[in-house]
């Protein structure tokens, strides 16, 4: 941590008495210690990115240009927070950001109360819905992955941070929030009642026709996701094939990716991480897979980060077939760093590589069986079975229109 001390002196405002002047200066002017704290906070963030960010080109810029850029403007901790946010935005990396600890995660947990959406800021600054928590108010209201969030309670989200928006989506149980969405060229308005939220990373486990096991893996974020998946595999051990649905899975921790991949891994590498200095850290599988029959993994543009690495491990190590659309190409490793009592910096501190040493960063993984979805398909209910016009209560429903899942079922029966 860099310690920075100032020697500047204040000049007091004219006043009727020395006591009044002292009170005025204390009320209106930041203290020397507050300035020093603001400077130290900014330098700590600058140094963190300088030493630990994965891309040593820093989005094609000289990182030293930011080291003292705001020195004359940092008076308070709030000034430092704004300057740090501006500095991080220059990386043009939506996965590197500063967030307030009170709203540190867009994923709901058992202590949250809101509508149950995962959102992220797109590279063009639109705020998009990634997925909805199964059974949440947003899920029941029909919010869909890919919907663009336009406003919350009649206030435009443009110009606001992602976590400012998250804070306004949250609220007291049974309170209502009005949102406007852009969907397939039309504006959609919803009024949704907030509720306490909890989610499972393994929300759906079923046996489909033809004795095909099906697991929807919603995310890789919960500490017990590998245990829950292991229990699901026990239920499906007598099936003839397995479909793992990774669509709209935003990933989670690298640790969870490793624990989940090990459940399917044969001997050999299941993936590797590369740190900012270029050192490769391979992860070897134990070679004791819990499921040894044919596996199909469903992927799409919402399959990101460690979920992409899982898809690669399933194909390159466990012999799975990938069905769906090209994945997001967001295979960096996010690392949280506590900046102060109020804020965290989440930054891209490494890259993930597949068992064969492939990097899918900014490229995505092309599936073996490509099944694309047009806007017309989505409007006709042919998208993922749990959302949109074709929503059904179960992936085994006879009314299933989900063309990607239907293709996965066909692939599993070959």
C-alpha positions in Angstrom: 0.0 0.0 0.0 1.3 3.4 -0.9 1.4 6.0 1.9 1.0 9.6 0.7 1.2 12.5 3.0 0.3 16.1 2.2 1.8 19.3 3.7 -0.6 21.8 2.3 -2.3 24.3 4.6 -5.9 25.7 4.5 -6.7 29.4 4.6 -9.8 30.0 6.6 -12.9 31.8 5.3 -13.5 35.3 6.9 -15.9 35.1 9.8 -17.1 36.9 12.9 -15.0 34.8 15.3 -12.1 32.3 15.4 -14.5 29.6 16.7 -16.9 30.2 13.8 -14.0 30.0 11.3 -12.8 26.8 12.8 -16.3 25.2 12.6 -16.7 26.5 9.0 -13.4 25.0 7.9 -14.2 21.7 9.4 -17.6 21.6 7.8 -16.6 22.7 4.3 -13.1 21.6 3.7 -11.7 18.1 3.6 -9.1 17.2 6.2 -5.5 16.5 5.4 -6.0 12.9 6.4 -9.1 12.6 4.1 -7.0 13.9 1.2 -4.2 11.5 2.0 -6.7 8.6 2.3 -8.2 9.5 -1.1 -4.8 9.6 -2.7 -3.7 6.3 -1.2 -6.9 4.6 -2.2 -6.5 5.7 -5.8 -2.8 4.6 -5.9 -3.7 1.2 -4.4 -6.2 0.6 -7.3 -3.8 1.8 -9.9 -1.0 -0.4 -8.6 -3.4 -3.4 -8.4 -4.2 -3.2 -12.1 -0.6 -2.4 -13.0 0.7 -5.6 -11.3 -2.3 -8.1 -11.5 -4.4 -7.3 -14.6 -4.2 -10.1 -17.2 -3.7 -7.8 -20.3 -0.3 -6.1 -20.0 -1.2 -3.8 -22.9 -4.0 -2.4 -20.7 -6.3 -2.1 -23.8 -3.5 -0.6 -25.8 -2.5 2.3 -23.5 0.4 3.2 -21.3 -0.9 2.6 -17.8 1.4 5.2 -16.3 -0.8 7.8 -17.9 -3.3 7.2 -15.1 -0.9 7.1 -12.1 -1.1 10.8 -11.2 -3.9 11.9 -13.6 -6.3 13.0 -10.8 -3.8 14.1 -8.1 -5.2 17.7 -8.1 -8.8 16.5 -7.9 -8.7 14.0 -5.1 -10.2 15.7 -2.0 -12.4 13.0 -0.6 -12.8 9.2 -0.7 -15.9 9.8 -3.0 -13.5 11.6 -5.4 -11.2 8.6 -5.3 -14.0 6.2 -6.1 -15.1 8.3 -9.1 -11.6 8.5 -10.4 -11.0 4.8 -10.0 -14.2 4.0 -11.8 -13.1 6.3 -14.7 -9.6 4.7 -14.8 -11.1 1.1 -14.9 -13.5 2.1 -17.7 -10.5 2.9 -19.9 -9.7 -0.9 -20.0 -12.9 -1.4 -21.9 -13.5 -4.6 -20.0 -17.0 -5.1 -18.6 -15.8 -7.7 -16.2 -13.4 -5.3 -14.5 -15.2 -2.8 -12.3 -15.5 -1.2 -8.9 -18.6 -2.1 -6.9 -20.1 -1.2 -3.6 -20.0 -4.1 -1.1 -23.7 -3.6 -0.3 -24.6 -4.5 -3.9 -21.6 -6.6 -4.7 -23.3 -9.3 -6.7 -26.1 -9.3 -9.3 -26.9 -12.8 -8.3 -29.5 -13.2 -5.7 -28.8 -15.1 -2.5 -30.9 -16.1 0.5 -30.5 -12.6 2.1 -31.6 -10.7 -1.0 -35.0 -9.3 -1.8 -35.6 -8.2 -5.4 -36.9 -9.6 -8.7 -34.2 -12.2 -9.4 -32.3 -11.2 -12.5 -28.7 -11.5 -13.5 -27.7 -8.4 -15.5 -24.5 -7.2 -17.1 -23.3 -4.2 -19.1 -22.7 -4.9 -22.7 -19.6 -3.5 -24.4 -21.9 -0.9 -26.1 -23.1 0.2 -22.6 -26.6 -1.4 -22.8 -27.7 -3.2 -19.7 -28.9 -6.7 -20.7 -30.5 -9.5 -18.8 -28.3 -12.6 -18.8 -30.8 -14.9 -17.0 -33.5 -15.1 -14.4 -33.4 -17.0 -11.2 -35.7 -20.0 -11.5 -39.0 -19.4 -9.8 -38.2 -15.8 -9.1 -40.6 -12.9 -9.7 -38.7 -12.0 -12.9 -38.9 -15.6 -14.1 -42.7 -15.7 -13.5 -43.1 -12.3 -15.2 -41.6 -13.6 -18.3 -38.3 -11.7 -18.4 -36.0 -13.2 -20.9 -32.2 -13.5 -21.5 -31.2 -10.8 -24.0 -33.9 -8.3 -22.9 -32.4 -4.8 -22.7 -33.2 -3.0 -19.5 -34.3 0.6 -20.4 -35.7 2.1 -17.2 -36.5 1.3 -13.6 -39.4 3.1 -12.0 -39.5 5.5 -15.0 -35.9 6.4 -14.5 -33.6 5.7 -17.4 -30.6 3.4 -16.6 -28.5 5.2 -19.2 -25.5 6.9 -17.5 -25.8 4.9 -14.3 -23.5 2.2 -13.1 -24.6 -1.4 -13.2 -24.8 -1.7 -9.5 -26.8 1.5 -9.1 -29.3 -0.3 -11.3 -29.1 -3.4 -9.2 -29.7 -1.4 -6.0 -32.9 0.1 -7.5 -34.2 -3.4 -8.6 -33.9 -4.5 -5.0 -36.3 -3.4 -2.3 -38.6 -4.5 0.5 -40.6 -7.7 0.2 -44.0 -7.2 -1.6 -43.0 -3.8 -2.9 -43.4 -3.2 -6.6 -40.9 -2.0 -9.2 -41.8 -0.9 -12.7 -39.3 -1.7 -15.5 -39.2 -1.1 -19.2 -37.4 -3.5 -21.6 -36.4 -3.4 -25.2 -37.2 -6.8 -26.8 -36.9 -7.6 -30.5 -37.5 -4.0 -31.5 -40.4 -3.3 -29.2 -40.8 -1.8 -25.8 -42.2 -4.0 -23.0 -43.4 -2.7 -19.7 -43.6 -4.8 -16.5 -44.6 -4.2 -12.9 -43.1 -6.8 -10.7 -43.6 -7.5 -7.0 -40.3 -8.0 -5.2 -39.7 -11.1 -3.0 -37.0 -12.8 -0.9 -34.8 -14.7 -3.2 -32.8 -17.9 -3.1 -31.5 -19.9 -6.0 -30.0 -23.3 -6.8 -27.2 -23.8 -9.3 -28.7 -27.2 -10.2 -32.5 -26.3 -10.5 -33.6 -29.1 -12.8 -32.8 -32.8 -12.8 -35.1 -35.1 -14.9 -35.2 -38.2 -17.0 -36.4 -37.4 -20.6 -37.9 -39.8 -23.1 -35.5 -42.4 -24.5 -34.0 -42.7 -20.9 -31.9 -39.6 -21.4 -30.8 -37.8 -18.3 -31.1 -34.0 -18.2 -29.4 -31.5 -15.8 -29.8 -27.7 -16.1 -26.7 -26.1 -14.6 -27.9 -22.5 -13.9 -24.5 -21.1 -12.7 -21.2 -22.1 -11.0 -21.5 -19.7 -8.1 -22.9 -21.6 -5.1 -20.3 -23.2 -2.8 -22.2 -26.5 -2.9 -22.7 -26.7 -6.7 -20.4 -29.7 -7.2 -22.1 -31.5 -4.3 -25.6 -30.8 -5.8 -24.4 -32.0 -9.2 -22.9 -35.1 -7.7 -26.3 -35.9 -6.1 -28.0 -35.3 -9.5 -25.7 -37.7 -11.2 -26.6 -40.4 -8.7 -30.3 -40.0 -9.6 -29.4 -40.4 -13.3 -26.8 -43.2 -13.1 -29.1 -45.7 -14.9 -29.8 -43.4 -17.9 -28.4 -44.2 -21.3 -27.1 -40.7 -22.1 -26.9 -37.3 -20.4 -27.6 -33.8 -21.5 -26.0 -30.9 -19.5 -27.7 -27.6 -20.2 -25.2 -24.7 -19.9 -27.2 -22.2 -21.8 -27.3 -18.7 -20.2 -24.9 -20.0 -17.6 -22.7 -17.0 -16.6 -20.2 -19.1 -14.9 -18.7 -18.6 -11.4 -15.5 -19.3 -9.6 -12.6 -21.1 -11.1 -12.6 -23.4 -8.1 -16.2 -24.4 -8.8 -15.3 -25.1 -12.4 -12.5 -27.5 -11.3 -14.7 -29.3 -8.8 -17.5 -29.7 -11.3 -15.3 -30.7 -14.2 -13.6 -33.4 -12.0 -17.0 -35.2 -11.8 -16.7 -36.0 -15.5 -13.0 -35.9 -16.2 -11.0 -38.8 -17.5 -7.2 -38.9 -16.9 -5.4 -35.8 -18.1 -5.8 -32.1 -18.0 -9.2 -30.5 -17.5 -8.0 -27.0 -18.1 -5.4 -24.5 -17.0 -5.1 -20.9 -15.8 -2.6 -18.4 -17.0 -1.6 -15.6 -14.6 -0.7 -12.0 -15.6 3.0 -13.0 -15.8 2.2 -15.7 -18.3 2.8 -18.7 -16.1 0.6 -21.6 -16.9 -1.1 -23.6 -14.1 -2.6 -26.8 -15.4 -5.3 -28.7 -13.5 -5.2 -32.5 -13.8 -8.4 -34.6 -13.5 -8.4 -37.6 -11.1 -9.6 -39.9 -13.8 -12.6 -41.2 -11.8 -15.7 -39.8 -13.8 -19.1 -40.4 -12.2 -20.8 -40.6 -15.6 -19.2 -42.7 -18.4 -21.9 -42.8 -21.0 -22.5 -40.3 -23.8 -22.7 -36.7 -22.8 -24.2 -33.7 -24.8 -23.7 -30.2 -23.5 -26.0 -27.4 -24.6 -24.3 -24.0 -25.1 -25.2 -20.6 -26.4 -24.1 -16.9 -26.4 -25.0 -16.7 -22.7 -22.6 -19.5 -21.8 -19.7 -17.5 -20.3 -16.5 -17.6 -18.3 -16.0 -20.8 -16.2 -19.2 -22.3 -17.9 -17.3 -22.0 -21.2 -14.3 -23.7 -19.6 -16.6 -26.5 -18.4 -18.0 -26.9 -21.9 -14.4 -27.2 -23.3 -13.4 -29.7 -20.6 -16.5 -31.8 -21.3 -15.7 -31.9 -25.0 -11.9 -32.2 -24.9 -11.5 -34.4 -21.9 -14.8 -36.3 -21.4 -15.7 -36.7 -25.1 -19.0 -34.7 -25.0 -20.7 -33.3 -28.0 -21.6 -29.6 -27.9 -24.9 -28.5 -29.3 -26.3 -25.0 -29.8 -24.6 -21.7 -30.6 -21.1 -20.2 -30.2 -20.3 -19.3 -26.6 -19.6 -15.8 -25.2 -15.8 -15.8 -25.5 -15.4 -14.4 -22.0 -12.8 -16.8 -20.5 -11.0 -14.5 -18.1 -10.8 -15.2 -14.4 -12.4 -12.6 -12.2 -10.6 -11.8 -8.9 -12.2 -9.8 -6.1 -10.0 -7.3 -4.2 -11.4 -5.4 -1.2 -10.3 -1.7 -1.8 -11.8 -0.3 1.4 -14.7 -0.8 3.8 -17.2 0.3 1.1 -15.9 -1.1 -2.2 -14.5 -4.0 -4.0 -12.6 -4.1 -7.3 -13.5 -7.1 -9.4 -10.8 -7.5 -12.1 -9.8 -9.9 -14.8 -6.7 -11.4 -13.3 -6.0 -14.4 -15.5 -7.2 -16.4 -18.5 -8.6 -19.9 -18.8 -7.4 -22.4 -21.3 -9.0 -25.6 -22.5 -7.5 -29.1 -21.9 -6.0 -28.9 -25.4 -4.4 -25.5 -24.6 -6.9 -23.5 -26.6 -7.9 -20.0 -25.6 -11.5 -19.0 -26.5 -11.1 -15.5 -25.2 -13.0 -13.1 -27.5 -13.7 -16.0 -29.9 -16.0 -18.3 -28.1 -16.4 -22.1 -28.6 -18.1 -23.2 -31.8 -20.4 -26.2 -31.0 -20.2 -29.5 -32.9 -23.8 -29.3 -33.8 -24.8 -25.7 -34.6 -28.5 -24.8 -33.9 -29.0 -21.0 -34.2 -32.0 -19.1 -33.0 -33.4 -16.1 -34.9 -35.7 -13.5 -33.4 -38.6 -15.2 -35.3 -37.7 -18.5 -33.6 -37.7 -16.9 -30.1 -41.1 -15.2 -30.9 -42.4 -18.6 -31.9 -41.3 -20.1 -28.6 -38.4 -22.2 -29.9 -35.9 -20.9 -27.4 -34.8 -22.4 -24.1 -37.8 -24.3 -22.5 -37.8 -22.3 -19.3 -38.5 -18.8 -20.8 -40.2 -16.9 -23.5 -43.3 -17.8 -25.6 -42.5 -21.5 -25.6 -42.1 -21.8 -21.8 -43.1 -25.2 -20.4 -43.0 -26.6 -16.9 -40.5 -29.4 -17.7 -38.0 -30.2 -20.4 -39.8 -33.5 -20.8 -43.1 -31.8 -21.7 -44.8 -33.2 -24.9 -45.4 -29.5 -25.8 -41.6 -28.8 -25.9 -40.6 -26.5 -28.8 -37.0 -25.8 -27.7 -35.2 -26.6 -30.9 -31.7 -26.7 -29.3 -32.8 -29.2 -26.7 -34.7 -31.3 -29.3 -31.5 -31.4 -31.3 -29.5 -32.4 -28.2 -32.0 -35.3 -27.6 -31.7 -36.4 -31.2 -27.9 -36.3 -30.9 -28.0 -38.3 -27.7 -30.0 -41.1 -29.4 -27.6 -41.7 -32.2 
